[in-house]
Amino acid sequence: MVRIRLTRMGAKKKPFYRVIAADSRSPRDGSFIEQLGYYDPMQDPYKIELKMERVNYWIGQGAQPSDTVKRLIKKFESNTAASV
């Protein structure tokens, strides 16, 4: 089963996260299928960048987003709708 989830990157106490599609059995920072975007909580305001066409493709293929990624998708969609 494919999951859309976060993987931690960055230095100690300066994290940023990649949004990835990965097999649910692989470890958090292990191998992944595709990078779908990133989330940087350290910037003010936080920065979210997603390839929504690929996110929607994976969800259409049956991938399950994690709870955190669901929230990030909603924030990203509301921010892009407000800026258009």
SETI-60008 format. One line per field, with one value per residue: residue number from 0; residue in one letter; x negated, y, z negated of N, C-alpha, C in turn. Coordinates in steps of 0.001 Angstrom, whole numbers, padded with zeros to 6 digits. Each point is the difference from the previous one (the first is absolute). Example, Ala and Ser with C-alpha at 12.3 -4.5 7.8 and 13.67 -1.06 7.14 Angstrom:
nr	(0 1)
rest	(A S)
n.u	(-013190 000350)
n.v	(-005690 001050)
n.w	(-007800 000720)
ca.u	(000890 -000820)
ca.v	(001190 001190)
ca.w	(000000 -000060)
c.u	(-000900 000770)
c.v	(001200 001090)
c.w	(000000 -000730)
//
This chain:
nr	(0 1 2 3 4 5 6 7 8 9 10 11 12 13 14 15 16 17 18 19 20 21 22 23 24 25 26 27 28 29 30 31 32 33 34 35 36 37 38 39 40 41 42 43 44 45 46 47 48 49 50 51 52 53 54 55 56 57 58 59 60 61 62 63 64 65 66 67 68 69 70 71 72 73 74 75 76 77 78 79 80 81 82 83)
rest	(M V R I R L T R M G A K K K P F Y R V I A A D S R S P R D G S F I E Q L G Y Y D P M Q D P Y K I E L K M E R V N Y W I G Q G A Q P S D T V K R L I K K F E S N T A A S V)
n.u	(-000839 000359 -000895 000703 -001291 -000450 -001135 -000714 -000321 -001181 -000546 -000784 001227 -000224 001126 000037 001130 -000259 000900 000131 -000050 000342 -000635 001137 -000667 -000335 -001207 000173 -001285 000730 000003 000195 001236 000558 -000743 000936 -000927 000107 -000379 -000103 000080 -001286 000531 -000032 001165 000525 -000738 001025 -000599 001053 -000285 001042 -000449 -001223 000303 000741 -001065 -000859 000750 000027 -001288 000562 -000900 -000398 000431 -001117 000318 -001312 -000182 001049 -000500 -001188 000647 000774 -001090 -000653 001077 000138 -001318 000029 001114 -000585 -001098 000937)
n.v	(-001179 000966 000701 001100 000243 000408 000486 -000160 001268 000493 001030 -000271 -000083 -000376 -000602 -000707 -000097 -001154 000308 -001267 -000749 -000835 -001153 -000409 -001008 000988 000156 000844 -000197 -001062 -001021 000715 000122 001080 001079 000391 000374 001147 -000053 001321 -000583 000058 000144 001328 -000260 -001111 -000895 -000104 -000979 -000174 -001152 000823 000152 -000068 000898 000684 -000154 000201 001028 000320 -000275 000651 000957 -000271 001267 000315 000008 000058 -000904 -000602 000356 -000432 -001022 -000057 000179 -000890 -000770 000253 -000156 -001021 -000385 000354 -000548 -000823)
n.w	(000000 000793 -000709 -000160 -000267 -001187 000501 -001102 000269 000337 -000610 -001025 -000490 001248 -000343 001098 000650 000577 000910 -000372 001084 -000954 000085 -000496 000559 000825 -000562 -001002 -000232 000324 000829 001100 000445 -000589 000244 -000859 -000838 -000691 -001278 -000146 -001210 000332 001207 000008 000547 -000485 000632 000840 000626 000797 000597 000025 001245 -000569 -000927 000871 000801 -001018 -000366 001282 -000198 -001018 000183 -001235 -000033 -000653 -001278 -000218 000933 -000531 -001200 000402 000547 -001085 -000755 000766 000050 -001298 -000129 000849 -000618 -001145 000532 000477)
ca.u	(000839 -000770 000383 -000578 -000398 -001150 -001295 -000723 -001280 -000540 -000956 000522 000806 000402 000590 001015 000564 000439 001243 -000372 000824 -000872 000634 000305 -000909 -001345 -000173 000310 -001025 -000499 000245 001325 000333 -000030 000102 001168 -000094 -000690 000602 -001035 000654 -000926 000141 001135 000884 -000412 000076 000456 -000001 000449 000383 001351 000409 -000554 000683 001311 -000222 -000243 001239 000843 -000508 000287 -000936 000627 -000842 -000016 000826 -000735 000009 001363 000084 -000851 000684 001084 -000612 -000558 001120 000633 -000932 -000053 001295 000051 -000942 000434)
ca.v	(001179 001239 001076 001324 000386 000880 -000526 001119 000371 001176 -000158 -000121 001143 000803 -000986 000220 -001302 -000290 -000759 -001088 -001203 -001111 -001233 000157 -000827 000567 000894 001416 000639 -001007 000200 000477 -000135 001300 001192 000753 001380 000175 000829 000615 000686 000929 001333 000750 -001126 -001314 -000114 -001290 -000086 -001334 -000268 -000501 -000978 -001300 -000403 -000508 -001259 -001080 -000254 -000733 -001365 -000692 000359 000603 001025 000003 001069 001258 000380 000471 001391 000822 000135 000970 001328 000385 000321 001263 001087 000232 000544 001388 000827 000088)
ca.w	(000000 000105 -000911 000243 -001345 -000111 -000397 -000605 000574 -000667 -001090 -001348 -000430 001162 000910 001015 000322 001356 000126 000898 000153 -000380 -000462 -001422 -000795 -000041 -001142 000224 000825 000930 001426 000348 001416 000666 -000829 000445 -000454 -001264 -001038 -000832 -001116 -000641 000573 -000523 -000312 000490 001458 000521 001458 000395 001386 -000230 001017 -000389 -001235 000412 000709 -000959 -000743 000945 000088 -001257 -001065 -001166 -000637 -001461 -000574 000145 001413 000291 -000462 000866 001293 -000195 -000135 001288 000892 -000417 000298 001435 000406 -000463 000766 001403)
c.u	(-000889 000585 -000640 -000307 -001215 -001251 -000830 -001344 -000534 -000906 000717 000653 000369 000640 000764 000400 000321 001306 -000285 001122 -000933 000834 000190 -000947 -001399 -000129 000193 -001004 -000620 000334 001444 000188 -000174 000089 001102 -000028 -000801 000776 -001122 000665 -000878 000090 001204 000565 -000521 000175 000397 -000034 000367 000255 001377 000453 -000529 000639 001361 -000123 -000161 001243 000984 -000423 000186 -000962 000753 -000917 000051 000846 -000670 000028 001392 000161 -000825 000654 001112 -000556 -000517 001120 000667 -000910 -000047 001326 000098 -000889 000420 001043)
c.v	(001249 001031 001293 000539 000915 -000796 001182 000192 001168 -000351 -000148 001321 000957 -000915 000636 -001370 -000096 -000769 -001058 -001021 -001173 -001219 000120 -000807 000583 000962 001462 000664 -000981 000335 000435 -000106 001329 001119 000890 001465 000093 000929 000512 000778 001069 001405 000698 000854 -001307 -000070 -001431 000087 -001433 -000049 -000650 -001005 -001393 -000515 -000601 -001310 -001147 -000312 -000769 -001446 -000779 000314 000708 001074 -000129 001170 001363 000471 000460 001457 000917 000224 001037 001418 000482 000408 001309 001184 000289 000569 001473 000907 000150 001060)
c.w	(000000 -000963 000482 -001378 000038 -000307 -000455 000679 -000832 -001150 -001335 -000420 001136 001041 001154 000466 001473 -000079 001064 000126 -000252 -000367 -001507 -000891 -000105 -001185 000374 000939 000990 001442 000241 001502 000717 -001025 000566 -000426 -001277 -000918 -000879 -001121 -000644 000581 -000619 001110 000608 001517 000374 001517 000371 001499 -000057 001058 -000344 -001290 000355 000766 -000991 -000829 000884 000172 -001304 -001124 -001123 -000568 -001521 -000496 000181 001445 000416 -000392 000898 001357 -000119 -000114 001345 000956 -000395 000292 001499 000495 -000400 000840 001461 000186)
//
